[in-house]
Amino acid sequence: MKIIVDAMGGDNAPASNVRGALSAVKELGVEVILVGQGEEILKVLKEDGIDQLPKGLEIAHASQVVEMCDNPATAFREKKDSSLTVGLNLLKSGGGDAFVSAGSTGALLSAATLMIKRIRGIRRAALAPVVPTGKGGAVLIDCGATAEGTAEYLLQFAFMGSYYAERVLKRPEPRVGLLNIGAEPSKGTDLQREAHALLTEAGKAGRLNFVGNVEAREAVYGEVDVIVSDGYSGNIFLKTMEGTGGFISRQLKGIFTQNILTKLAAVMVSGGLKQFKKMMDSSEVGGTALIGISKPVIKAHGSSNDYAIKNAIRQARDFAASGMIDDLVENIEYMKLPGGEG
């Protein structure tokens, strides 16, 4: 398995990307192509005492970098020799099995959609992070790739999230829920009511394990494996979870450092606290799958450290090996409304 990594994308590039790639080669049994400014990549390796490229690691030189200030819709065209554009061209031509970038989300979404293309019949690609829940995590789809949606988009998101949960997360018959303000089918806006009807029909046909509407609270408890949402609501849900996790962590730290007794209590429950911190840490997952594109693409967090990049590469490997893109292609007719475009 060969994973292409945008070495220049992200806040900590290229250092974290190079070191994460090195760890992935050593620990995950993959080959990695680092795409970016060759001299900067080699500089990081030299700082770590590595004078020659290790086996399994390659460099594809790209002289330009897509910056966060660049127009996300056109940056990949204006900077044809950027690490983003060169990397995606490698993926397109079969030079690797998946692509990972911690760079601009908008630029990656635009470039992947226009260069690699969506799966024929998929209306919109979706960002699908795995969010922590009380029962081991759930796929949230969409979390911001498309702010405004249609009922058909949400139907397709449900199928895409279900295949990802089943194939990549190894969840048999994943439970699919529609994020809403109540459990009743009549709840929500026209979008949620129309989507609920389509998802119910797909469930009755045996194509989805649709369990109905799910409120945010129940979603966090782990009542579903796939949380279906328009990108606007999904992004609010995701950011609220991230903020709540950070808030709770800070509050717990304050509680356990008040005095000698609370510090002793902290020692006694340190194992549980570490487990909680690990569960809430996005770097454990690695990144967010961009689902609906015809080849595997992973968006790593912009602030990713080397551990997060290694895990994003692992996620890309698992995505590429899962076969879920083939599932989408084979079942696309069930995911389109009658009379829709091809």
C-alpha positions in Angstrom: 0.0 0.0 0.0 1.4 3.4 -1.0 0.1 6.6 0.6 0.7 10.0 -0.8 1.3 12.7 1.8 1.2 16.5 1.3 4.4 17.3 3.2 3.8 21.1 3.1 0.2 21.2 4.3 -0.7 22.2 7.9 0.6 24.4 10.7 3.5 22.1 11.6 4.7 21.3 8.1 6.9 19.9 7.0 8.4 18.6 10.3 5.3 16.8 11.6 4.3 15.4 8.2 7.8 14.0 7.6 8.1 12.5 11.1 4.6 11.1 10.9 5.4 9.5 7.6 8.5 7.9 9.0 6.6 6.4 11.9 4.0 5.1 9.5 6.6 3.4 7.3 8.1 1.8 10.4 4.9 0.8 12.2 2.2 0.3 9.6 3.8 -1.6 6.8 3.0 1.1 4.2 5.1 3.0 1.7 4.8 6.8 1.7 5.5 9.4 -1.0 6.2 12.8 0.6 5.2 15.6 -1.8 6.8 19.0 -1.3 9.9 21.0 -1.3 12.6 18.4 -1.4 15.3 20.4 0.4 12.9 21.1 3.3 12.0 17.5 3.6 15.6 16.4 3.6 16.4 19.1 6.2 13.9 17.5 8.6 15.4 14.1 8.0 18.9 15.4 8.6 17.8 17.0 11.9 16.7 13.5 13.0 20.1 12.1 12.0 18.9 10.5 8.8 21.2 11.1 5.9 19.6 8.7 3.3 15.9 8.1 2.5 14.7 5.1 4.5 13.3 2.2 2.6 9.6 2.7 1.9 9.9 6.5 1.8 10.0 8.6 -1.4 10.1 12.3 -2.2 8.1 13.9 -5.1 9.4 17.4 -5.4 6.8 20.3 -5.6 8.1 23.8 -5.5 5.0 25.6 -4.4 2.7 25.6 -1.3 -1.0 26.3 -1.0 -1.3 28.8 1.8 -4.3 29.3 4.0 -4.7 32.8 2.6 -5.0 31.5 -1.0 -8.4 31.3 -2.7 -9.5 27.7 -1.9 -11.5 27.4 -5.1 -8.6 28.2 -7.4 -5.4 27.7 -5.5 -4.7 24.2 -7.0 -5.0 25.7 -10.5 -3.0 28.8 -9.8 -0.2 26.9 -8.1 0.2 23.9 -10.5 3.4 22.9 -8.8 2.1 22.9 -5.3 2.3 19.9 -3.0 -1.5 19.7 -3.1 -1.8 19.7 -6.9 1.2 17.4 -7.5 0.0 15.0 -4.9 -3.5 14.7 -6.3 -2.1 14.3 -9.8 -0.1 11.4 -8.5 -3.2 9.9 -7.0 -5.2 10.4 -10.2 -2.5 8.7 -12.3 -2.3 5.7 -10.0 1.0 6.7 -8.4 -0.5 5.9 -4.9 -3.5 4.4 -3.3 -4.7 7.3 -1.1 -3.9 10.9 -0.4 -3.4 12.7 3.0 -3.2 16.5 3.6 -3.4 18.7 6.7 -3.6 21.8 4.5 -6.6 24.0 3.6 -9.8 22.1 3.8 -11.5 24.2 1.1 -8.6 23.9 -1.3 -8.5 20.1 -0.7 -12.2 19.7 -1.3 -12.2 21.8 -4.5 -9.1 20.2 -5.9 -10.2 16.6 -5.1 -13.6 17.3 -6.6 -12.3 18.8 -9.8 -9.2 16.7 -10.3 -10.0 13.2 -8.9 -13.8 13.7 -9.5 -16.8 12.5 -7.5 -18.1 9.0 -8.0 -20.6 9.2 -10.9 -24.0 9.8 -9.4 -22.8 11.2 -6.1 -24.2 14.8 -5.8 -21.8 16.1 -3.2 -18.7 14.8 -1.5 -18.9 14.8 2.3 -16.5 15.3 5.2 -17.0 12.4 7.6 -15.1 12.5 10.9 -15.4 9.8 13.5 -16.5 11.5 16.6 -16.2 10.1 20.1 -19.4 8.6 21.7 -20.3 6.5 24.6 -20.1 3.3 22.5 -16.9 3.7 20.6 -17.4 6.5 18.1 -19.7 7.3 15.2 -19.3 8.6 11.7 -20.6 12.2 11.4 -21.6 13.0 7.8 -21.5 15.8 6.6 -19.6 18.2 8.9 -19.1 21.1 6.5 -18.3 20.2 3.0 -21.8 21.4 1.9 -23.5 24.0 4.1 -26.9 23.7 2.4 -28.3 20.3 1.6 -31.2 18.5 -0.1 -33.0 15.4 1.0 -31.2 13.5 -1.7 -27.8 14.7 -0.4 -28.7 13.4 3.0 -29.8 10.0 1.6 -26.5 9.7 -0.1 -24.6 10.7 3.0 -26.4 8.0 4.9 -25.3 5.3 2.4 -21.7 6.7 2.3 -21.5 6.8 6.1 -23.0 3.4 6.5 -20.5 1.8 4.1 -17.6 3.6 5.8 -18.8 2.4 9.3 -19.2 -1.1 8.0 -16.1 -1.4 5.9 -13.5 0.8 7.7 -14.8 0.8 11.3 -15.9 -2.8 11.1 -19.4 -2.2 12.4 -21.8 -4.9 11.1 -25.2 -3.4 10.1 -24.3 0.1 11.3 -27.2 2.0 12.9 -28.0 5.1 10.9 -29.7 8.1 12.5 -30.8 11.5 11.1 -29.6 14.4 13.4 -32.7 16.3 14.4 -34.4 18.1 17.3 -36.7 15.2 18.2 -37.4 11.6 17.5 -40.7 12.0 15.8 -40.8 11.9 12.0 -42.6 15.2 11.9 -39.7 17.1 13.7 -37.3 19.4 12.0 -37.5 21.5 8.8 -38.7 20.4 5.4 -35.2 19.1 4.8 -35.2 16.7 7.7 -38.8 15.6 7.1 -38.1 14.8 3.4 -34.8 13.1 4.3 -36.5 11.0 7.0 -39.1 9.7 4.4 -36.3 8.7 2.0 -34.2 7.1 4.7 -37.3 5.2 6.0 -38.0 3.9 2.5 -34.3 2.7 2.2 -34.6 1.1 5.6 -37.8 -0.8 4.7 -36.1 -2.0 1.5 -33.3 -3.5 3.6 -30.6 -1.2 2.2 -29.9 0.8 5.3 -30.3 0.1 9.0 -32.1 3.4 9.6 -33.2 3.8 13.2 -34.9 7.2 12.8 -34.2 10.6 14.0 -31.5 11.1 16.7 -31.1 14.1 19.0 -27.6 15.4 19.6 -27.6 14.1 23.2 -28.5 10.5 22.1 -25.9 10.7 19.4 -23.2 11.5 21.9 -24.4 8.6 24.1 -23.7 6.3 21.2 -27.2 5.3 20.1 -26.1 5.3 16.4 -23.0 4.4 14.4 -23.7 7.0 11.7 -25.0 10.5 12.3 -26.5 12.0 9.1 -26.6 15.8 8.8 -26.4 18.7 6.5 -23.0 20.3 6.6 -24.2 23.4 8.5 -25.8 21.5 11.4 -23.0 18.9 11.4 -20.3 21.4 11.7 -22.0 23.0 14.7 -22.4 19.5 16.3 -18.7 18.8 15.7 -17.4 22.1 17.0 -19.7 21.8 20.1 -18.3 18.4 20.9 -14.7 19.7 20.5 -15.4 22.7 22.7 -17.2 20.6 25.3 -14.4 18.1 25.5 -11.8 20.8 25.9 -13.9 22.5 28.6 -14.4 19.3 30.6 -10.7 18.5 30.4 -9.8 22.0 31.7 -12.4 21.8 34.5 -11.2 18.4 35.6 -7.6 19.6 35.7 -8.7 22.5 37.9 -10.6 20.2 40.2 -7.7 17.8 40.7 -5.1 20.4 41.3 -6.8 22.3 44.1 -5.0 20.8 47.0 -3.0 17.8 48.2 -6.1 15.7 48.7 -7.4 16.3 45.2 -3.9 15.7 43.8 -3.9 12.3 45.5 -7.3 11.6 44.1 -6.0 12.4 40.6 -3.3 9.8 41.1 -5.9 7.2 42.0 -8.0 7.9 38.9 -5.1 8.7 36.5 -5.8 5.6 34.4 -9.4 6.6 33.8 -8.4 10.3 33.1 -5.8 9.2 30.5 -8.4 7.0 28.8 -10.9 9.8 28.7 -8.3 12.2 27.2 -7.4 9.6 24.6 -11.0 9.1 23.7 -11.5 12.9 23.1 -8.2 13.4 21.3 -8.8 13.8 17.5 -5.2 12.9 16.8 -6.1 9.3 17.7 -8.4 9.1 14.7 -5.9 10.9 12.5 -8.2 12.8 10.1 -11.5 13.1 8.3 -12.4 11.0 5.3 -13.6 12.9 2.2 -16.2 10.4 1.0 -17.8 10.5 -2.4 -14.6 11.2 -4.3 -13.6 8.4 -6.6 -10.3 7.7 -4.7 -9.5 7.8 -1.0 -8.7 11.2 0.4 -8.1 12.0 4.1 -8.1 15.6 5.5 -5.9 15.7 8.6 -6.4 18.5 11.1 -4.4 21.6 10.4 -2.6 21.5 13.7 -1.7 17.8 13.4 1.5 16.6 15.1 3.5 13.6 13.9 1.4 11.2 15.8 -1.8 12.5 14.2 -0.2 12.3 10.7 0.8 8.7 11.3 -2.8 7.9 12.3 -4.1 9.8 9.3 -1.9 7.6 7.1 -3.3 4.5 8.9 -6.8 5.8 8.2 -5.9 6.3 4.6 -4.5 2.8 4.4 -7.7 1.3 5.9 -9.9 3.4 3.6 -8.1 2.3 0.5 -8.2 -1.3 1.6 -11.8 -1.3 2.6 -13.4 -1.6 -0.9 -16.2 0.8 0.1 -15.7 3.0 -3.0 -16.6 -0.1 -5.0 -19.6 -0.6 -2.8 -20.8 3.0 -3.6 -20.2 2.5 -7.3 -22.2 -0.8 -7.4 -25.1 0.6 -5.4 -25.3 4.1 -6.8 -28.8 3.5 -8.3 -30.3 3.0 -4.9 -28.9 6.4 -3.8 -30.5 8.5 -6.5 -34.0 9.9 -6.9 -36.0 8.9 -10.0 -35.2 11.3 -12.9 -32.0 12.5 -11.3 -28.8 13.2 -13.2 -26.4 10.4 -13.9 
